[in-house]
Amino acid sequence: MLFRTRALALGVAIALLLAPATHAKSASRTLTLSQALSRAVASSPSLAAADREIGAASGRAMQSAVFPNPALSFELDNAFGSRSKRNLDAAETTLQISQLFELGGKRDARMAIAAAEGDAARWERAATRLQVLAEAAEAFARTLGAQRRVSELEDQVDDLDRLTPLLQRRVAAGASSSAEISRGRLATETTRVELAKARAAFQSARRELAVLIGETAPSFAAVGGDLSRIGAPPSFDGLMARALQTPQLTRFTAVMAQRRALLAAARAKAVPDITAGVAWRRYEEDRSNAALVSLSVPLPLFDRNQGGVIEAQQTLAKTDAERAASRNALTVLVGRAYEALRGSYEEARLTRGNVLPVAREAYDSIRSGYAEGRYTLLELLDARAALSEASLKEIDALVSFHASLASLEGLTGSALVLSRRDK
């Protein structure tokens, strides 16, 4: 399991960290994915609680092995009464020690329950670790995408600002009306509004990521990674085979062992225990002593723990159904994440390979033609808007790809080997 969780961290890191960030403010305040993952694991309250549960399970295992304590009793008879029993002259004093002996395998069943609970706690921690890593990687991808969106919109604002001198020259030359300057300014200010929204979204994503890595306020100004690296996902059947080996399902081995031990304990409870004792008795009347031996056994005439046995049997029987339900839920989650990954991969690949080059070529052509008077401002702004839309769609697809990748690696417990056709 340690290998799998490390593989998860490595897998997403390969997807995002093979190239340096292009929007980092300073190296000391730029958060990398590997740093985010290690901090998330170190500061996760869920993992801390899981560790405490493992510690509690070890305490239960220790306690389950102990034997019942012996009992020491003292009795004083025939004293402080009336007549000849008024004082201690006729008293009988008894000092007894007794021990309960558990029969029917109660102690072994108790120890088996505690051991299975410890195994279940460790499996639960492994599943929690995968979830923490996946959530942190997903939040990192969304933060990186929000950061890139800000950068893209800043470039768009700068590009639109550079149109202003060109518009002014055309108006001064009488080639365009003064209304075109207002149209150009409108396009610029509209993009500035989108930039402000993008910056707010980045700050929100940054704060969310900070919480996941244990910070009350972000200590980093930017995140570092290469969002553009993508690859074709492997087959669904292979991913599903890995998912079936994750702690979400393998923990049912420990659950089954625990419930079998509970059934054994319920059956053992029907076997009565024996309490044996030895005593020393002093007779003050004739100053004599005597030894006593006692043995007591409950008679299982009414309570043989019949209901407890039935409960344990039904609890054990439902384990297979619970495992099947978890498997079905896991299959749905893996399928959903896989289709999201595949869909976002195709969207990013096609946008990058087909849409963006055409949009960029059209914009460059219309921009140069506008300076020569061959195109109108409306055509230029439409071309700029088409290029902007394509660029932002690519960013959205890349964010969806890496978020889905993180989710899939969390569900399968291992790194995905992606085709390197697209880099």
C-alpha positions as CSV (number, residue, x, y, z in Angstrom):
1,M,0.0,0.0,0.0
2,L,2.9,2.4,0.7
3,F,4.0,1.7,-2.8
4,R,0.6,2.5,-4.2
5,T,0.2,5.8,-2.4
6,R,3.7,6.9,-3.4
7,A,2.9,5.9,-6.9
8,L,-0.2,8.1,-6.8
9,A,1.9,11.1,-5.8
10,L,4.5,10.3,-8.4
11,G,1.9,9.7,-11.1
12,V,0.2,13.1,-10.8
13,A,3.6,14.8,-10.3
14,I,4.8,13.4,-13.7
15,A,1.7,14.8,-15.3
16,L,2.1,18.3,-13.9
17,L,5.7,18.8,-12.9
18,L,7.9,17.8,-15.8
19,A,8.3,21.4,-16.8
20,P,8.8,24.6,-14.7
21,A,5.9,26.9,-14.1
22,T,5.5,29.9,-16.4
23,H,3.6,32.0,-13.9
24,A,5.7,31.7,-10.7
25,K,6.2,34.9,-8.7
26,S,9.3,33.8,-6.9
27,A,10.8,30.4,-6.3
28,S,10.5,30.6,-2.5
29,R,6.7,31.4,-2.7
30,T,5.9,29.0,-5.5
31,L,4.2,25.7,-4.4
32,T,5.0,22.6,-6.3
33,L,2.7,19.5,-6.5
34,S,5.2,17.3,-4.6
35,Q,5.3,19.9,-1.8
36,A,1.5,20.2,-1.7
37,L,1.1,16.4,-1.5
38,S,3.6,15.9,1.3
39,R,2.1,18.8,3.3
40,A,-1.5,17.5,2.8
41,V,-0.5,14.1,4.1
42,A,1.4,15.6,7.1
43,S,-1.4,18.0,8.1
44,S,-4.5,16.0,7.3
45,P,-7.0,15.8,10.2
46,S,-8.5,12.7,8.6
47,L,-5.2,10.9,8.6
48,A,-4.5,12.0,12.2
49,A,-7.8,10.6,13.2
50,A,-7.0,7.3,11.3
51,D,-3.7,7.1,13.1
52,R,-5.5,7.5,16.4
53,E,-7.9,4.8,15.5
54,I,-5.0,2.4,14.8
55,G,-3.6,3.3,18.2
56,A,-7.0,2.7,19.8
57,A,-7.2,-0.7,18.0
58,S,-3.8,-1.7,19.4
59,G,-5.1,-0.8,22.8
60,R,-8.1,-3.0,22.3
61,A,-5.9,-5.8,21.1
62,M,-3.8,-5.6,24.2
63,Q,-6.9,-5.5,26.4
64,S,-8.5,-8.5,24.6
65,A,-5.7,-10.8,25.7
66,V,-5.9,-10.2,29.4
67,F,-7.5,-12.7,31.8
68,P,-10.2,-11.8,34.3
69,N,-9.0,-10.6,37.6
70,P,-9.4,-12.9,40.6
71,A,-11.8,-11.8,43.3
72,L,-11.0,-11.6,47.0
73,S,-13.9,-11.7,49.5
74,F,-14.2,-11.5,53.3
75,E,-17.2,-12.7,55.4
76,L,-18.0,-12.4,59.1
77,D,-20.9,-14.5,60.4
78,N,-22.5,-15.0,63.8
79,A,-21.4,-11.7,65.2
80,F,-22.9,-8.4,66.5
81,G,-26.2,-10.1,67.1
82,S,-28.0,-11.0,70.4
83,R,-27.2,-13.2,73.3
84,S,-24.4,-15.6,72.5
85,K,-23.9,-13.9,69.1
86,R,-23.5,-10.5,70.6
87,N,-19.7,-10.3,70.3
88,L,-17.1,-12.2,68.3
89,D,-16.9,-15.2,70.6
90,A,-19.0,-17.3,68.2
91,A,-18.0,-15.6,65.0
92,E,-17.1,-17.4,61.8
93,T,-14.6,-15.5,59.6
94,T,-14.1,-16.5,56.0
95,L,-11.5,-15.2,53.6
96,Q,-12.0,-16.4,50.0
97,I,-10.2,-16.0,46.7
98,S,-12.0,-16.9,43.5
99,Q,-11.2,-16.9,39.8
100,L,-13.4,-16.8,36.7
101,F,-12.4,-19.3,34.0
102,E,-13.7,-18.4,30.5
103,L,-14.8,-21.4,28.5
104,G,-15.9,-21.9,24.9
105,G,-13.0,-19.9,23.3
106,K,-14.2,-16.5,24.5
107,R,-10.7,-15.1,24.9
108,D,-9.6,-16.4,21.5
109,A,-12.6,-14.9,19.9
110,R,-12.1,-11.6,21.7
111,M,-8.5,-11.5,20.5
112,A,-9.5,-12.3,16.9
113,I,-12.1,-9.5,16.9
114,A,-9.5,-7.0,18.1
115,A,-6.9,-8.2,15.6
116,A,-9.4,-7.8,12.8
117,E,-10.4,-4.4,14.0
118,G,-6.7,-3.4,13.8
119,D,-6.5,-4.7,10.2
120,A,-9.6,-2.8,9.3
121,A,-8.2,0.4,10.9
122,R,-5.0,0.1,8.8
123,W,-7.0,-0.5,5.6
124,E,-9.1,2.5,6.4
125,R,-6.1,4.7,6.9
126,A,-4.7,3.5,3.5
127,A,-8.0,4.5,1.9
128,T,-8.0,7.8,3.7
129,R,-4.4,8.5,2.5
130,L,-5.4,7.9,-1.1
131,Q,-8.4,10.2,-0.7
132,V,-6.2,13.0,0.8
133,L,-3.6,12.7,-2.0
134,A,-6.3,12.7,-4.7
135,E,-8.1,15.8,-3.2
136,A,-4.9,17.7,-2.8
137,A,-3.8,16.9,-6.4
138,E,-7.2,17.8,-7.7
139,A,-7.2,21.1,-5.9
140,F,-3.6,21.8,-7.1
141,A,-4.7,21.2,-10.7
142,R,-7.7,23.6,-10.4
143,T,-5.5,26.2,-8.8
144,L,-2.9,25.8,-11.6
145,G,-5.7,26.1,-14.1
146,A,-7.1,29.3,-12.4
147,Q,-3.6,30.8,-12.4
148,R,-3.2,30.0,-16.1
149,R,-6.6,31.5,-16.9
150,V,-5.5,34.8,-15.2
151,S,-2.3,34.8,-17.3
152,E,-4.3,34.2,-20.5
153,L,-6.7,37.0,-19.8
154,E,-3.8,39.3,-18.9
155,D,-2.3,38.6,-22.3
156,Q,-5.7,39.3,-23.9
157,V,-6.0,42.7,-22.1
158,D,-2.5,43.6,-23.2
159,D,-3.3,42.6,-26.8
160,L,-6.4,44.7,-26.8
161,D,-4.6,47.6,-25.3
162,R,-2.2,47.5,-28.2
163,L,-5.1,48.0,-30.6
164,T,-5.8,51.5,-29.2
165,P,-2.9,53.3,-31.0
166,L,-3.8,51.5,-34.3
167,L,-7.5,52.6,-33.9
168,Q,-6.4,56.2,-33.2
169,R,-4.2,56.3,-36.3
170,R,-7.1,55.0,-38.5
171,V,-9.5,57.6,-37.0
172,A,-6.9,60.3,-37.5
173,A,-6.5,59.2,-41.1
174,G,-10.2,59.3,-41.6
175,A,-10.3,55.6,-42.4
176,S,-12.5,54.8,-39.4
177,S,-15.1,56.6,-37.3
178,S,-14.4,57.6,-33.7
179,A,-17.0,55.1,-32.6
180,E,-14.5,52.4,-33.3
181,I,-12.3,53.7,-30.4
182,S,-15.3,53.2,-28.1
183,R,-15.9,49.7,-29.5
184,G,-12.3,48.8,-28.9
185,R,-12.4,50.3,-25.4
186,L,-15.6,48.3,-24.7
187,A,-13.9,45.0,-25.7
188,T,-10.9,45.8,-23.5
189,E,-13.0,46.7,-20.5
190,T,-15.2,43.6,-20.9
191,T,-12.1,41.5,-20.9
192,R,-10.8,43.4,-17.8
193,V,-14.0,42.3,-16.0
194,E,-13.4,38.7,-16.9
195,L,-9.8,39.1,-15.7
196,A,-11.0,40.4,-12.3
197,K,-13.4,37.4,-12.0
198,A,-10.5,35.1,-12.9
199,R,-8.2,36.6,-10.3
200,A,-11.0,36.2,-7.7
201,A,-11.4,32.5,-8.8
202,F,-7.6,32.0,-8.5
203,Q,-7.6,33.5,-5.0
204,S,-10.5,31.2,-4.0
205,A,-8.7,28.1,-5.4
206,R,-5.5,29.2,-3.7
207,R,-7.2,29.4,-0.3
208,E,-8.9,26.0,-0.8
209,L,-5.6,24.4,-1.6
210,A,-4.0,26.1,1.4
211,V,-6.6,24.6,3.7
212,L,-5.9,21.1,2.3
213,I,-2.2,21.5,3.0
214,G,-2.8,22.6,6.6
215,E,-2.5,26.4,6.2
216,T,-5.1,28.9,7.5
217,A,-3.9,31.4,4.9
218,P,-1.9,30.7,1.8
219,S,1.9,31.0,2.3
220,F,2.5,30.7,-1.5
221,A,1.9,33.3,-4.1
222,A,1.7,30.9,-7.1
223,V,1.7,27.2,-7.9
224,G,4.3,25.7,-10.3
225,G,3.6,23.0,-12.9
226,D,3.0,22.3,-16.5
227,L,-0.7,22.1,-17.2
228,S,-0.3,21.5,-20.9
229,R,1.2,17.9,-20.6
230,I,-1.5,15.4,-21.5
231,G,-1.6,11.8,-22.7
232,A,-4.1,9.2,-23.8
233,P,-5.5,7.2,-20.9
234,P,-5.1,3.4,-20.6
235,S,-7.9,1.0,-21.1
236,F,-10.9,1.0,-18.7
237,D,-10.6,-2.7,-18.0
238,G,-7.0,-2.3,-16.8
239,L,-8.0,0.6,-14.5
240,M,-10.9,-1.3,-13.1
241,A,-8.7,-4.3,-12.3
242,R,-6.5,-2.0,-10.3
243,A,-9.4,-0.4,-8.5
244,L,-10.6,-3.8,-7.3
245,Q,-7.3,-4.1,-5.4
246,T,-7.6,-0.8,-3.5
247,P,-8.3,-0.5,0.2
248,Q,-12.0,0.4,-0.6
249,L,-12.6,-3.2,-1.4
250,T,-9.7,-5.2,0.1
251,R,-10.7,-3.9,3.5
252,F,-13.6,-6.3,3.4
253,T,-11.2,-9.1,4.0
254,A,-10.6,-7.6,7.5
255,V,-14.3,-6.9,7.9
256,M,-15.1,-10.5,7.1
257,A,-12.5,-11.7,9.6
258,Q,-13.9,-9.4,12.2
259,R,-17.5,-10.6,11.7
260,R,-16.5,-14.2,11.8
261,A,-14.8,-13.6,15.1
262,L,-17.9,-11.8,16.3
263,L,-20.0,-14.9,15.4
264,A,-17.5,-17.1,17.3
265,A,-17.7,-14.8,20.3
266,A,-21.5,-15.0,20.2
267,R,-21.5,-18.7,20.1
268,A,-18.9,-18.9,22.9
269,K,-21.1,-16.7,25.0
270,A,-23.6,-19.5,25.2
271,V,-21.0,-21.7,26.9
272,P,-21.2,-21.0,30.7
273,D,-18.0,-19.9,32.5
274,I,-16.8,-21.5,35.7
275,T,-15.9,-19.6,38.8
276,A,-13.7,-21.6,41.2
277,G,-12.6,-20.5,44.7
278,V,-10.7,-21.6,47.7
279,A,-11.3,-20.2,51.2
280,W,-10.1,-20.3,54.8
281,R,-12.6,-20.2,57.6
282,R,-12.0,-19.5,61.3
283,Y,-14.4,-20.7,64.0
284,E,-14.0,-18.5,67.1
285,E,-16.3,-20.7,69.2
286,D,-13.8,-23.6,69.4
287,R,-10.9,-21.8,67.9
288,S,-10.7,-24.2,64.9
289,N,-9.9,-23.6,61.2
290,A,-11.3,-25.2,58.0
291,A,-10.7,-24.9,54.3
292,L,-13.5,-24.4,51.7
293,V,-13.6,-25.1,48.0
294,S,-16.3,-23.5,45.8
295,L,-17.3,-24.1,42.2
296,S,-20.2,-22.2,40.5
297,V,-21.5,-22.6,37.0
298,P,-24.5,-20.7,35.5
299,L,-27.2,-23.0,34.1
300,P,-28.0,-22.0,30.5
301,L,-31.7,-22.8,30.8
302,F,-33.1,-19.6,29.3
303,D,-30.3,-17.4,28.0
304,R,-28.0,-19.2,25.6
305,N,-27.4,-16.0,23.6
306,Q,-29.7,-17.2,20.8
307,G,-30.5,-13.7,19.6
308,G,-26.8,-12.7,19.7
309,V,-25.9,-15.6,17.5
310,I,-28.6,-14.8,15.0
311,E,-27.5,-11.2,14.9
312,A,-23.8,-12.2,14.3
313,Q,-24.9,-14.6,11.6
314,Q,-26.9,-12.0,9.7
315,T,-24.1,-9.4,10.1
316,L,-21.6,-11.8,8.6
317,A,-24.0,-12.8,5.8
318,K,-24.5,-9.1,4.7
319,T,-20.7,-8.6,4.2
320,D,-20.8,-10.0,0.7
321,A,-23.7,-7.7,-0.2
322,E,-21.9,-4.7,1.3
323,R,-18.8,-5.6,-0.7
324,A,-20.9,-5.9,-3.9
325,A,-22.5,-2.6,-3.2
326,S,-19.1,-1.0,-2.7
327,R,-17.8,-2.6,-5.9
328,N,-20.7,-1.2,-7.9
329,A,-20.3,2.3,-6.4
330,L,-16.5,2.1,-7.2
331,T,-17.2,0.9,-10.7
332,V,-19.5,3.9,-11.3
333,L,-17.0,6.3,-9.9
334,V,-14.1,4.9,-11.9
335,G,-16.3,4.9,-15.1
336,R,-17.3,8.5,-14.5
337,A,-13.8,9.7,-13.9
338,Y,-12.5,7.7,-16.8
339,E,-15.0,9.1,-19.3
340,A,-14.3,12.6,-17.9
341,L,-10.6,12.0,-18.4
342,R,-11.0,10.6,-21.9
343,G,-13.4,13.4,-22.9
344,S,-11.2,16.2,-21.6
345,Y,-8.2,14.6,-23.3
346,E,-10.0,14.6,-26.7
347,E,-11.2,18.2,-26.1
348,A,-7.8,19.5,-25.2
349,R,-6.1,17.5,-28.0
350,L,-8.5,18.7,-30.7
351,T,-8.6,22.3,-29.4
352,R,-4.9,22.5,-29.4
353,G,-4.3,20.7,-32.7
354,N,-7.2,22.0,-34.8
355,V,-9.1,24.9,-33.3
356,L,-6.3,27.1,-31.8
357,P,-4.0,27.1,-34.9
358,V,-6.9,28.2,-37.1
359,A,-8.2,30.8,-34.7
360,R,-4.7,32.2,-34.2
361,E,-4.0,32.3,-38.0
362,A,-7.3,34.0,-38.6
363,Y,-6.7,36.6,-36.0
364,D,-3.1,37.3,-37.1
365,S,-4.4,37.6,-40.7
366,I,-7.3,39.9,-39.9
367,R,-5.2,42.0,-37.6
368,S,-2.6,42.7,-40.2
369,G,-5.4,43.2,-42.8
370,Y,-7.2,45.7,-40.5
371,A,-4.1,47.9,-40.4
372,E,-4.3,47.9,-44.2
373,G,-8.0,48.7,-44.2
374,R,-9.1,45.3,-45.6
375,Y,-11.1,44.3,-42.5
376,T,-13.5,46.1,-40.2
377,L,-13.0,46.5,-36.5
378,L,-16.0,44.2,-35.9
379,E,-14.2,41.4,-37.8
380,L,-11.0,42.0,-35.9
381,L,-12.8,41.9,-32.5
382,D,-14.7,38.8,-33.5
383,A,-11.5,37.1,-34.5
384,R,-9.9,38.1,-31.2
385,A,-12.9,36.8,-29.3
386,A,-12.8,33.5,-31.1
387,L,-9.1,33.1,-30.3
388,S,-9.7,34.0,-26.6
389,E,-12.6,31.5,-26.4
390,A,-10.5,28.7,-27.9
391,S,-7.6,29.5,-25.5
392,L,-9.8,29.5,-22.4
393,K,-11.6,26.3,-23.6
394,E,-8.2,24.6,-23.8
395,I,-7.4,25.6,-20.3
396,D,-10.7,24.3,-19.0
397,A,-10.1,21.0,-20.8
398,L,-6.6,20.7,-19.3
399,V,-7.9,21.4,-15.8
400,S,-10.6,18.8,-16.3
401,F,-8.0,16.3,-17.6
402,H,-5.7,16.7,-14.6
403,A,-8.5,16.8,-12.1
404,S,-9.9,13.6,-13.5
405,L,-6.5,12.1,-13.6
406,A,-6.0,12.8,-9.9
407,S,-9.4,11.3,-9.2
408,L,-8.7,8.2,-11.2
409,E,-5.3,7.7,-9.5
410,G,-7.0,8.0,-6.1
411,L,-9.6,5.4,-7.1
412,T,-7.2,3.0,-8.6
413,G,-4.4,3.5,-6.0
414,S,-1.7,3.7,-8.6
415,A,-0.1,6.0,-11.2
416,L,-1.6,6.0,-14.7
417,V,0.8,5.4,-17.5
418,L,-0.4,7.8,-20.2
419,S,0.5,7.7,-23.9
420,R,3.0,10.3,-24.8
421,R,1.5,11.1,-28.2
422,D,0.4,14.5,-26.8
423,K,2.9,16.7,-25.0
